[in-house]
């Protein structure tokens, strides 16, 4: 588990996984969205696929990347919700 969190701790890899939350993406889309070189995106995608955080699927001539596991999507969605919560929401829960 620590290895998975280490992989997700790198900002570009985390951004790639989050970008694939709502729909499958091509390398070109990910490159444009993340704003780094295609070779760097490809490198990160290889690592994320090896860790089974992303899946590669062929659709026609395109290779698409998505999240193969609903548990990972749920965890990321929950973390995003947590980060976006107003700070005072935590203090109200503790009272």
Jmol script that loads the backbone (N, CA, C; Angstrom):
load data "model"
ATOM      1  N   UNK A   1       0.820  -1.184   0.000  1.00  0.00           N
ATOM      2  CA  UNK A   1       0.000   0.000   0.000  1.00  0.00           C
ATOM      3  C   UNK A   1       0.869   1.256   0.000  1.00  0.00           C
ATOM      4  N   UNK A   2       1.964   1.223   0.729  1.00  0.00           N
ATOM      5  CA  UNK A   2       2.862   2.374   0.771  1.00  0.00           C
ATOM      6  C   UNK A   2       3.396   2.696  -0.626  1.00  0.00           C
ATOM      7  N   UNK A   3       3.675   1.672  -1.416  1.00  0.00           N
ATOM      8  CA  UNK A   3       4.173   1.882  -2.776  1.00  0.00           C
ATOM      9  C   UNK A   3       3.120   2.593  -3.635  1.00  0.00           C
ATOM     10  N   UNK A   4       1.855   2.228  -3.476  1.00  0.00           N
ATOM     11  CA  UNK A   4       0.790   2.887  -4.238  1.00  0.00           C
ATOM     12  C   UNK A   4       0.681   4.363  -3.858  1.00  0.00           C
ATOM     13  N   UNK A   5       0.756   4.648  -2.558  1.00  0.00           N
ATOM     14  CA  UNK A   5       0.699   6.039  -2.126  1.00  0.00           C
ATOM     15  C   UNK A   5       1.948   6.806  -2.569  1.00  0.00           C
ATOM     16  N   UNK A   6       3.090   6.141  -2.609  1.00  0.00           N
ATOM     17  CA  UNK A   6       4.309   6.791  -3.110  1.00  0.00           C
ATOM     18  C   UNK A   6       4.133   7.169  -4.581  1.00  0.00           C
ATOM     19  N   UNK A   7       3.577   6.254  -5.369  1.00  0.00           N
ATOM     20  CA  UNK A   7       3.337   6.550  -6.780  1.00  0.00           C
ATOM     21  C   UNK A   7       2.375   7.722  -6.942  1.00  0.00           C
ATOM     22  N   UNK A   8       1.323   7.743  -6.147  1.00  0.00           N
ATOM     23  CA  UNK A   8       0.338   8.816  -6.230  1.00  0.00           C
ATOM     24  C   UNK A   8       0.836  10.119  -5.608  1.00  0.00           C
ATOM     25  N   UNK A   9       1.915  10.043  -4.840  1.00  0.00           N
ATOM     26  CA  UNK A   9       2.480  11.225  -4.218  1.00  0.00           C
ATOM     27  C   UNK A   9       3.237  12.120  -5.191  1.00  0.00           C
ATOM     28  N   UNK A  10       3.555  11.607  -6.356  1.00  0.00           N
ATOM     29  CA  UNK A  10       4.220  12.419  -7.380  1.00  0.00           C
ATOM     30  C   UNK A  10       3.122  13.215  -8.093  1.00  0.00           C
ATOM     31  N   UNK A  11       3.190  14.552  -8.089  1.00  0.00           N
ATOM     32  CA  UNK A  11       2.090  15.377  -8.595  1.00  0.00           C
ATOM     33  C   UNK A  11       1.619  15.060 -10.013  1.00  0.00           C
ATOM     34  N   UNK A  12       2.528  14.819 -10.940  1.00  0.00           N
ATOM     35  CA  UNK A  12       2.104  14.526 -12.311  1.00  0.00           C
ATOM     36  C   UNK A  12       1.360  13.201 -12.398  1.00  0.00           C
ATOM     37  N   UNK A  13       1.815  12.199 -11.671  1.00  0.00           N
ATOM     38  CA  UNK A  13       1.110  10.907 -11.684  1.00  0.00           C
ATOM     39  C   UNK A  13      -0.275  11.051 -11.065  1.00  0.00           C
ATOM     40  N   UNK A  14      -0.370  11.777  -9.974  1.00  0.00           N
ATOM     41  CA  UNK A  14      -1.672  11.993  -9.341  1.00  0.00           C
ATOM     42  C   UNK A  14      -2.604  12.719 -10.303  1.00  0.00           C
ATOM     43  N   UNK A  15      -2.096  13.737 -10.982  1.00  0.00           N
ATOM     44  CA  UNK A  15      -2.912  14.468 -11.949  1.00  0.00           C
ATOM     45  C   UNK A  15      -3.375  13.572 -13.096  1.00  0.00           C
ATOM     46  N   UNK A  16      -2.534  12.646 -13.531  1.00  0.00           N
ATOM     47  CA  UNK A  16      -2.930  11.712 -14.591  1.00  0.00           C
ATOM     48  C   UNK A  16      -4.071  10.816 -14.132  1.00  0.00           C
ATOM     49  N   UNK A  17      -3.954  10.279 -12.933  1.00  0.00           N
ATOM     50  CA  UNK A  17      -5.003   9.392 -12.423  1.00  0.00           C
ATOM     51  C   UNK A  17      -6.301  10.163 -12.225  1.00  0.00           C
ATOM     52  N   UNK A  18      -6.215  11.345 -11.645  1.00  0.00           N
ATOM     53  CA  UNK A  18      -7.415  12.164 -11.425  1.00  0.00           C
ATOM     54  C   UNK A  18      -8.062  12.535 -12.764  1.00  0.00           C
ATOM     55  N   UNK A  19      -7.256  12.807 -13.772  1.00  0.00           N
ATOM     56  CA  UNK A  19      -7.790  13.153 -15.094  1.00  0.00           C
ATOM     57  C   UNK A  19      -8.600  12.011 -15.694  1.00  0.00           C
ATOM     58  N   UNK A  20      -8.299  10.795 -15.286  1.00  0.00           N
ATOM     59  CA  UNK A  20      -9.001   9.622 -15.817  1.00  0.00           C
ATOM     60  C   UNK A  20     -10.209   9.222 -14.970  1.00  0.00           C
ATOM     61  N   UNK A  21     -10.516   9.989 -13.934  1.00  0.00           N
ATOM     62  CA  UNK A  21     -11.646   9.651 -13.059  1.00  0.00           C
ATOM     63  C   UNK A  21     -12.980   9.678 -13.796  1.00  0.00           C
ATOM     64  N   UNK A  22     -13.200  10.700 -14.616  1.00  0.00           N
ATOM     65  CA  UNK A  22     -14.526  10.859 -15.210  1.00  0.00           C
ATOM     66  C   UNK A  22     -14.721  10.116 -16.522  1.00  0.00           C
ATOM     67  N   UNK A  23     -13.632   9.851 -17.237  1.00  0.00           N
ATOM     68  CA  UNK A  23     -13.747   9.129 -18.514  1.00  0.00           C
ATOM     69  C   UNK A  23     -12.369   8.688 -18.973  1.00  0.00           C
ATOM     70  N   UNK A  24     -12.321   7.695 -19.868  1.00  0.00           N
ATOM     71  CA  UNK A  24     -11.034   7.283 -20.428  1.00  0.00           C
ATOM     72  C   UNK A  24     -10.412   8.414 -21.240  1.00  0.00           C
ATOM     73  N   UNK A  25      -9.083   8.489 -21.210  1.00  0.00           N
ATOM     74  CA  UNK A  25      -8.350   9.556 -21.904  1.00  0.00           C
ATOM     75  C   UNK A  25      -7.250   8.961 -22.774  1.00  0.00           C
ATOM     76  N   UNK A  26      -6.956   9.651 -23.877  1.00  0.00           N
ATOM     77  CA  UNK A  26      -5.833   9.267 -24.729  1.00  0.00           C
ATOM     78  C   UNK A  26      -4.565   9.920 -24.180  1.00  0.00           C
ATOM     79  N   UNK A  27      -3.423   9.446 -24.646  1.00  0.00           N
ATOM     80  CA  UNK A  27      -2.149  10.052 -24.250  1.00  0.00           C
ATOM     81  C   UNK A  27      -2.124  11.523 -24.657  1.00  0.00           C
ATOM     82  N   UNK A  28      -2.630  11.821 -25.837  1.00  0.00           N
ATOM     83  CA  UNK A  28      -2.659  13.210 -26.298  1.00  0.00           C
ATOM     84  C   UNK A  28      -3.494  14.100 -25.385  1.00  0.00           C
ATOM     85  N   UNK A  29      -4.652  13.608 -24.982  1.00  0.00           N
ATOM     86  CA  UNK A  29      -5.496  14.381 -24.068  1.00  0.00           C
ATOM     87  C   UNK A  29      -4.805  14.589 -22.731  1.00  0.00           C
ATOM     88  N   UNK A  30      -4.176  13.528 -22.233  1.00  0.00           N
ATOM     89  CA  UNK A  30      -3.485  13.628 -20.945  1.00  0.00           C
ATOM     90  C   UNK A  30      -2.298  14.580 -21.027  1.00  0.00           C
ATOM     91  N   UNK A  31      -1.561  14.510 -22.132  1.00  0.00           N
ATOM     92  CA  UNK A  31      -0.419  15.402 -22.326  1.00  0.00           C
ATOM     93  C   UNK A  31      -0.868  16.852 -22.307  1.00  0.00           C
ATOM     94  N   UNK A  32      -1.952  17.142 -23.010  1.00  0.00           N
ATOM     95  CA  UNK A  32      -2.471  18.507 -23.064  1.00  0.00           C
ATOM     96  C   UNK A  32      -3.003  18.949 -21.699  1.00  0.00           C
ATOM     97  N   UNK A  33      -3.743  18.082 -21.052  1.00  0.00           N
ATOM     98  CA  UNK A  33      -4.344  18.444 -19.770  1.00  0.00           C
ATOM     99  C   UNK A  33      -3.311  18.645 -18.663  1.00  0.00           C
ATOM    100  N   UNK A  34      -2.298  17.777 -18.629  1.00  0.00           N
ATOM    101  CA  UNK A  34      -1.292  17.840 -17.569  1.00  0.00           C
ATOM    102  C   UNK A  34      -0.236  18.895 -17.874  1.00  0.00           C
ATOM    103  N   UNK A  35       0.029  19.122 -19.153  1.00  0.00           N
ATOM    104  CA  UNK A  35       0.975  20.168 -19.532  1.00  0.00           C
ATOM    105  C   UNK A  35       2.426  19.758 -19.420  1.00  0.00           C
ATOM    106  N   UNK A  36       2.706  18.467 -19.624  1.00  0.00           N
ATOM    107  CA  UNK A  36       4.092  17.985 -19.657  1.00  0.00           C
ATOM    108  C   UNK A  36       4.299  17.237 -20.970  1.00  0.00           C
ATOM    109  N   UNK A  37       5.527  16.867 -21.258  1.00  0.00           N
ATOM    110  CA  UNK A  37       5.837  16.219 -22.532  1.00  0.00           C
ATOM    111  C   UNK A  37       5.168  14.849 -22.638  1.00  0.00           C
ATOM    112  N   UNK A  38       4.946  14.439 -23.883  1.00  0.00           N
ATOM    113  CA  UNK A  38       4.337  13.136 -24.130  1.00  0.00           C
ATOM    114  C   UNK A  38       5.220  12.002 -23.602  1.00  0.00           C
ATOM    115  N   UNK A  39       6.534  12.157 -23.711  1.00  0.00           N
ATOM    116  CA  UNK A  39       7.425  11.102 -23.219  1.00  0.00           C
ATOM    117  C   UNK A  39       7.323  10.969 -21.703  1.00  0.00           C
ATOM    118  N   UNK A  40       7.177  12.096 -20.986  1.00  0.00           N
ATOM    119  CA  UNK A  40       7.021  12.033 -19.532  1.00  0.00           C
ATOM    120  C   UNK A  40       5.672  11.428 -19.154  1.00  0.00           C
ATOM    121  N   UNK A  41       4.619  11.790 -19.883  1.00  0.00           N
ATOM    122  CA  UNK A  41       3.301  11.184 -19.645  1.00  0.00           C
ATOM    123  C   UNK A  41       3.383   9.684 -19.865  1.00  0.00           C
ATOM    124  N   UNK A  42       4.001   9.263 -20.954  1.00  0.00           N
ATOM    125  CA  UNK A  42       4.129   7.828 -21.245  1.00  0.00           C
ATOM    126  C   UNK A  42       4.898   7.097 -20.148  1.00  0.00           C
ATOM    127  N   UNK A  43       5.956   7.712 -19.657  1.00  0.00           N
ATOM    128  CA  UNK A  43       6.741   7.114 -18.568  1.00  0.00           C
ATOM    129  C   UNK A  43       5.864   6.921 -17.323  1.00  0.00           C
ATOM    130  N   UNK A  44       5.139   7.962 -16.943  1.00  0.00           N
ATOM    131  CA  UNK A  44       4.274   7.873 -15.762  1.00  0.00           C
ATOM    132  C   UNK A  44       3.154   6.852 -15.986  1.00  0.00           C
ATOM    133  N   UNK A  45       2.606   6.807 -17.189  1.00  0.00           N
ATOM    134  CA  UNK A  45       1.543   5.839 -17.474  1.00  0.00           C
ATOM    135  C   UNK A  45       2.042   4.404 -17.337  1.00  0.00           C
ATOM    136  N   UNK A  46       3.267   4.152 -17.754  1.00  0.00           N
ATOM    137  CA  UNK A  46       3.837   2.796 -17.594  1.00  0.00           C
ATOM    138  C   UNK A  46       3.887   2.414 -16.128  1.00  0.00           C
ATOM    139  N   UNK A  47       4.337   3.321 -15.278  1.00  0.00           N
ATOM    140  CA  UNK A  47       4.414   3.046 -13.842  1.00  0.00           C
ATOM    141  C   UNK A  47       3.026   2.830 -13.242  1.00  0.00           C
ATOM    142  N   UNK A  48       2.078   3.655 -13.642  1.00  0.00           N
ATOM    143  CA  UNK A  48       0.719   3.551 -13.112  1.00  0.00           C
ATOM    144  C   UNK A  48       0.025   2.275 -13.586  1.00  0.00           C
ATOM    145  N   UNK A  49       0.297   1.873 -14.817  1.00  0.00           N
ATOM    146  CA  UNK A  49      -0.256   0.600 -15.315  1.00  0.00           C
ATOM    147  C   UNK A  49       0.358  -0.575 -14.574  1.00  0.00           C
ATOM    148  N   UNK A  50       1.665  -0.537 -14.358  1.00  0.00           N
ATOM    149  CA  UNK A  50       2.345  -1.637 -13.658  1.00  0.00           C
ATOM    150  C   UNK A  50       1.799  -1.806 -12.238  1.00  0.00           C
ATOM    151  N   UNK A  51       1.387  -0.705 -11.626  1.00  0.00           N
ATOM    152  CA  UNK A  51       0.831  -0.750 -10.268  1.00  0.00           C
ATOM    153  C   UNK A  51      -0.680  -1.013 -10.288  1.00  0.00           C
ATOM    154  N   UNK A  52      -1.246  -1.185 -11.465  1.00  0.00           N
ATOM    155  CA  UNK A  52      -2.675  -1.438 -11.669  1.00  0.00           C
ATOM    156  C   UNK A  52      -3.546  -0.272 -11.209  1.00  0.00           C
ATOM    157  N   UNK A  53      -2.985   0.934 -11.237  1.00  0.00           N
ATOM    158  CA  UNK A  53      -3.773   2.118 -10.922  1.00  0.00           C
ATOM    159  C   UNK A  53      -4.509   2.631 -12.159  1.00  0.00           C
ATOM    160  N   UNK A  54      -3.937   2.393 -13.328  1.00  0.00           N
ATOM    161  CA  UNK A  54      -4.590   2.716 -14.591  1.00  0.00           C
ATOM    162  C   UNK A  54      -4.565   1.497 -15.497  1.00  0.00           C
ATOM    163  N   UNK A  55      -5.525   1.474 -16.414  1.00  0.00           N
ATOM    164  CA  UNK A  55      -5.621   0.384 -17.389  1.00  0.00           C
ATOM    165  C   UNK A  55      -5.547   0.990 -18.783  1.00  0.00           C
ATOM    166  N   UNK A  56      -4.926   0.266 -19.687  1.00  0.00           N
ATOM    167  CA  UNK A  56      -4.798   0.684 -21.083  1.00  0.00           C
ATOM    168  C   UNK A  56      -5.745  -0.170 -21.916  1.00  0.00           C
ATOM    169  N   UNK A  57      -6.549   0.478 -22.759  1.00  0.00           N
ATOM    170  CA  UNK A  57      -7.466  -0.243 -23.650  1.00  0.00           C
ATOM    171  C   UNK A  57      -7.358   0.334 -25.050  1.00  0.00           C
ATOM    172  N   UNK A  58      -7.426  -0.543 -26.024  1.00  0.00           N
ATOM    173  CA  UNK A  58      -7.385  -0.088 -27.419  1.00  0.00           C
ATOM    174  C   UNK A  58      -8.817   0.098 -27.911  1.00  0.00           C
ATOM    175  N   UNK A  59      -9.059   1.270 -28.522  1.00  0.00           N
ATOM    176  CA  UNK A  59     -10.330   1.531 -29.201  1.00  0.00           C
ATOM    177  C   UNK A  59      -9.984   2.042 -30.587  1.00  0.00           C
ATOM    178  N   UNK A  60     -10.122   1.155 -31.548  1.00  0.00           N
ATOM    179  CA  UNK A  60      -9.710   1.489 -32.906  1.00  0.00           C
ATOM    180  C   UNK A  60      -8.211   1.683 -32.931  1.00  0.00           C
ATOM    181  N   UNK A  61      -7.768   2.844 -33.386  1.00  0.00           N
ATOM    182  CA  UNK A  61      -6.336   3.140 -33.441  1.00  0.00           C
ATOM    183  C   UNK A  61      -5.836   3.825 -32.169  1.00  0.00           C
ATOM    184  N   UNK A  62      -6.746   4.169 -31.286  1.00  0.00           N
ATOM    185  CA  UNK A  62      -6.367   4.921 -30.089  1.00  0.00           C
ATOM    186  C   UNK A  62      -6.190   4.008 -28.887  1.00  0.00           C
ATOM    187  N   UNK A  63      -5.251   4.398 -28.030  1.00  0.00           N
ATOM    188  CA  UNK A  63      -5.067   3.744 -26.740  1.00  0.00           C
ATOM    189  C   UNK A  63      -5.664   4.670 -25.689  1.00  0.00           C
ATOM    190  N   UNK A  64      -6.579   4.126 -24.892  1.00  0.00           N
ATOM    191  CA  UNK A  64      -7.230   4.911 -23.858  1.00  0.00           C
ATOM    192  C   UNK A  64      -6.811   4.408 -22.485  1.00  0.00           C
ATOM    193  N   UNK A  65      -6.776   5.329 -21.535  1.00  0.00           N
ATOM    194  CA  UNK A  65      -6.389   5.010 -20.166  1.00  0.00           C
ATOM    195  C   UNK A  65      -7.542   5.364 -19.243  1.00  0.00           C
ATOM    196  N   UNK A  66      -7.843   4.432 -18.340  1.00  0.00           N
ATOM    197  CA  UNK A  66      -8.894   4.679 -17.356  1.00  0.00           C
ATOM    198  C   UNK A  66      -8.559   3.955 -16.058  1.00  0.00           C
ATOM    199  N   UNK A  67      -9.412   4.157 -15.061  1.00  0.00           N
ATOM    200  CA  UNK A  67      -9.226   3.494 -13.769  1.00  0.00           C
ATOM    201  C   UNK A  67      -9.938   2.147 -13.809  1.00  0.00           C
ATOM    202  N   UNK A  68      -9.218   1.066 -13.604  1.00  0.00           N
ATOM    203  CA  UNK A  68      -9.834  -0.250 -13.691  1.00  0.00           C
ATOM    204  C   UNK A  68     -10.552  -0.664 -12.407  1.00  0.00           C
ATOM    205  N   UNK A  69     -10.341   0.063 -11.335  1.00  0.00           N
ATOM    206  CA  UNK A  69     -10.807  -0.373 -10.024  1.00  0.00           C
ATOM    207  C   UNK A  69     -11.645   0.717  -9.371  1.00  0.00           C
ATOM    208  N   UNK A  70     -12.893   0.392  -9.062  1.00  0.00           N
ATOM    209  CA  UNK A  70     -13.767   1.391  -8.447  1.00  0.00           C
ATOM    210  C   UNK A  70     -13.272   1.793  -7.062  1.00  0.00           C
ATOM    211  N   UNK A  71     -12.481   0.942  -6.392  1.00  0.00           N
ATOM    212  CA  UNK A  71     -11.955   1.287  -5.070  1.00  0.00           C
ATOM    213  C   UNK A  71     -10.991   2.473  -5.150  1.00  0.00           C
ATOM    214  N   UNK A  72     -10.159   2.474  -6.167  1.00  0.00           N
ATOM    215  CA  UNK A  72      -9.205   3.576  -6.349  1.00  0.00           C
ATOM    216  C   UNK A  72      -9.974   4.860  -6.670  1.00  0.00           C
ATOM    217  N   UNK A  73     -10.967   4.765  -7.540  1.00  0.00           N
ATOM    218  CA  UNK A  73     -11.773   5.938  -7.896  1.00  0.00           C
ATOM    219  C   UNK A  73     -12.488   6.488  -6.667  1.00  0.00           C
ATOM    220  N   UNK A  74     -13.042   5.618  -5.849  1.00  0.00           N
ATOM    221  CA  UNK A  74     -13.738   6.042  -4.635  1.00  0.00           C
ATOM    222  C   UNK A  74     -12.780   6.717  -3.667  1.00  0.00           C
ATOM    223  N   UNK A  75     -11.597   6.127  -3.476  1.00  0.00           N
ATOM    224  CA  UNK A  75     -10.606   6.704  -2.572  1.00  0.00           C
ATOM    225  C   UNK A  75     -10.208   8.107  -3.042  1.00  0.00           C
ATOM    226  N   UNK A  76      -9.928   8.251  -4.338  1.00  0.00           N
ATOM    227  CA  UNK A  76      -9.527   9.548  -4.866  1.00  0.00           C
ATOM    228  C   UNK A  76     -10.654  10.571  -4.767  1.00  0.00           C
ATOM    229  N   UNK A  77     -11.871  10.153  -5.077  1.00  0.00           N
ATOM    230  CA  UNK A  77     -13.018  11.048  -4.973  1.00  0.00           C
ATOM    231  C   UNK A  77     -13.204  11.506  -3.531  1.00  0.00           C
ATOM    232  N   UNK A  78     -13.068  10.590  -2.585  1.00  0.00           N
ATOM    233  CA  UNK A  78     -13.179  10.949  -1.172  1.00  0.00           C
ATOM    234  C   UNK A  78     -12.076  11.913  -0.752  1.00  0.00           C
ATOM    235  N   UNK A  79     -10.859  11.687  -1.227  1.00  0.00           N
ATOM    236  CA  UNK A  79      -9.755  12.582  -0.892  1.00  0.00           C
ATOM    237  C   UNK A  79      -9.966  13.972  -1.497  1.00  0.00           C
ATOM    238  N   UNK A  80     -10.464  14.023  -2.722  1.00  0.00           N
ATOM    239  CA  UNK A  80     -10.755  15.313  -3.357  1.00  0.00           C
ATOM    240  C   UNK A  80     -11.822  16.043  -2.551  1.00  0.00           C
ATOM    241  N   UNK A  81     -12.879  15.329  -2.162  1.00  0.00           N
ATOM    242  CA  UNK A  81     -13.930  15.938  -1.337  1.00  0.00           C
ATOM    243  C   UNK A  81     -13.353  16.461  -0.028  1.00  0.00           C
ATOM    244  N   UNK A  82     -12.466  15.691   0.573  1.00  0.00           N
ATOM    245  CA  UNK A  82     -11.848  16.093   1.837  1.00  0.00           C
ATOM    246  C   UNK A  82     -11.043  17.386   1.668  1.00  0.00           C
ATOM    247  N   UNK A  83     -10.250  17.442   0.620  1.00  0.00           N
ATOM    248  CA  UNK A  83      -9.405  18.615   0.377  1.00  0.00           C
ATOM    249  C   UNK A  83     -10.250  19.854   0.089  1.00  0.00           C
ATOM    250  N   UNK A  84     -11.382  19.665  -0.567  1.00  0.00           N
ATOM    251  CA  UNK A  84     -12.230  20.796  -0.948  1.00  0.00           C
ATOM    252  C   UNK A  84     -13.195  21.234   0.156  1.00  0.00           C
ATOM    253  N   UNK A  85     -13.292  20.452   1.235  1.00  0.00           N
ATOM    254  CA  UNK A  85     -14.172  20.828   2.350  1.00  0.00           C
ATOM    255  C   UNK A  85     -13.704  22.126   2.979  1.00  0.00           C
ATOM    256  N   UNK A  86     -14.656  22.956   3.380  1.00  0.00           N
ATOM    257  CA  UNK A  86     -14.245  24.149   4.117  1.00  0.00           C
ATOM    258  C   UNK A  86     -13.592  23.739   5.433  1.00  0.00           C
ATOM    259  N   UNK A  87     -12.606  24.502   5.847  1.00  0.00           N
ATOM    260  CA  UNK A  87     -11.856  24.158   7.055  1.00  0.00           C
ATOM    261  C   UNK A  87     -12.752  24.109   8.285  1.00  0.00           C
ATOM    262  N   UNK A  88     -13.765  24.962   8.353  1.00  0.00           N
ATOM    263  CA  UNK A  88     -14.631  24.995   9.525  1.00  0.00           C
ATOM    264  C   UNK A  88     -15.561  23.789   9.605  1.00  0.00           C
ATOM    265  N   UNK A  89     -15.699  23.006   8.535  1.00  0.00           N
ATOM    266  CA  UNK A  89     -16.538  21.796   8.579  1.00  0.00           C
ATOM    267  C   UNK A  89     -15.980  20.795   9.562  1.00  0.00           C
ATOM    268  N   UNK A  90     -14.659  20.725   9.710  1.00  0.00           N
ATOM    269  CA  UNK A  90     -14.040  19.797  10.659  1.00  0.00           C
ATOM    270  C   UNK A  90     -14.282  20.218  12.096  1.00  0.00           C
ATOM    271  N   UNK A  91     -14.204  21.506  12.374  1.00  0.00           N
ATOM    272  CA  UNK A  91     -14.404  21.964  13.742  1.00  0.00           C
ATOM    273  C   UNK A  91     -15.842  21.804  14.179  1.00  0.00           C
ATOM    274  N   UNK A  92     -16.816  21.937  13.251  1.00  0.00           N
ATOM    275  CA  UNK A  92     -18.223  21.744  13.574  1.00  0.00           C
ATOM    276  C   UNK A  92     -18.502  20.284  13.915  1.00  0.00           C
ATOM    277  N   UNK A  93     -17.848  19.345  13.235  1.00  0.00           N
ATOM    278  CA  UNK A  93     -18.047  17.922  13.496  1.00  0.00           C
ATOM    279  C   UNK A  93     -17.536  17.540  14.878  1.00  0.00           C
ATOM    280  N   UNK A  94     -16.499  18.203  15.350  1.00  0.00           N
ATOM    281  CA  UNK A  94     -15.883  17.860  16.635  1.00  0.00           C
ATOM    282  C   UNK A  94     -16.664  18.417  17.814  1.00  0.00           C
ATOM    283  N   UNK A  95     -17.520  19.391  17.593  1.00  0.00           N
ATOM    284  CA  UNK A  95     -18.273  20.018  18.696  1.00  0.00           C
ATOM    285  C   UNK A  95     -19.403  19.157  19.165  1.00  0.00           C
TER     286      UNK A  95
END
end "model"
wireframe off; spacefill off
backbone 0.3
color backbone group
